[in-house]
Amino acid sequence: MFETPTPATADRMLAAQQHAAEQFGLRATGRRVWGYRGRNLSGAAGPHWLRVVCAEAGTEGDTLWNGPSTSRTLPTAVPRPDLFRIRDWTTEGYAYRAELYAYAPDPIVSPRPVLDEDPGLPDTWWKEMLAALDALADVPPPADREAVREEYLRRVIPQYTGHQVEDVTWSTAHGDLHYGNLTRGPHILDWEGWGRAPYGYDAATLYLYALLTPATAARIRTALAPVLDQPEARTGLLTVAAQILQAQDRTDFYAELASPVREQLAHL
């Protein structure tokens, strides 16, 4: 998903990946999938999927660190790879966590978070995704996990969209539901940041991240109408729009999305 980090970080993480694979009696193979700034590294390990995450020693244990492990409590109706083994260790000032998933994920929908072309997902795929979002939203919002902070959305929505925020309906969300975190299974990957978010936040991400392909976006908007047509979903849409506009100067695909997102704001 992200570029290869600096050589020093890459070497350290590759060594950690090899160590983790050996601990599980496996061998890391295939394409390397890097996380943001090399914070995590994933790839196939035999029939399984191995993910290694790193933090400076003493800083591990936050919500990002524990996201995948705590997500195992979510309903089985939310399709995701089964995390069945975890190993932790610390060396040379860094803490590591190895997560072994039961199988390698299906091909991802897009190599970028946004859609550059129609991925050709069938109606059945969208029905399954809508059911997964409903199952996730039925989970009471956790008190100890925030995908989006209320202080943040109340600040950035007026600043970047010109709209005001009134009452917020909270629900449980994946928190980073873009097309690089979805497979053609479908399965939902990367549960680091799941937690409380305004209702409709995940569906809004799927819709707005498709705006570079207008015909596809229109189809997705229709597929997700049971969520996005709810009045309480407006805050979720405004939050994602504000995040895109806030980051447009530092992220290429957000810069590409900025103009169509502004067009959307006229209808919110």
Salt bridges, closest charged atoms under 4 A:
ASP88 OD1 - ARG97 NE 2.78
GLU99 OE1 - ARG51 NH1 2.88
ASP106 OD2 - HIS187 ND1 2.87
ASP116 OD1 - ARG112 NH2 2.56
ASP123 OD1 - ARG219 NH2 2.98
GLU146 OE2 - ARG196 NH2 3.42
GLU150 OE2 - ARG154 NE 2.90
GLU151 OE1 - ARG149 NH1 2.91
GLU151 OE2 - ARG155 NE 3.20
ASP176 OD2 - HIS178 NE2 3.64
GLU192 OE2 - ARG39 NH1 2.39
GLU192 OE2 - ARG51 NH2 2.58
ASP229 OD1 - ARG221 NH2 2.78
GLU256 OE1 - ARG112 NH2 3.07
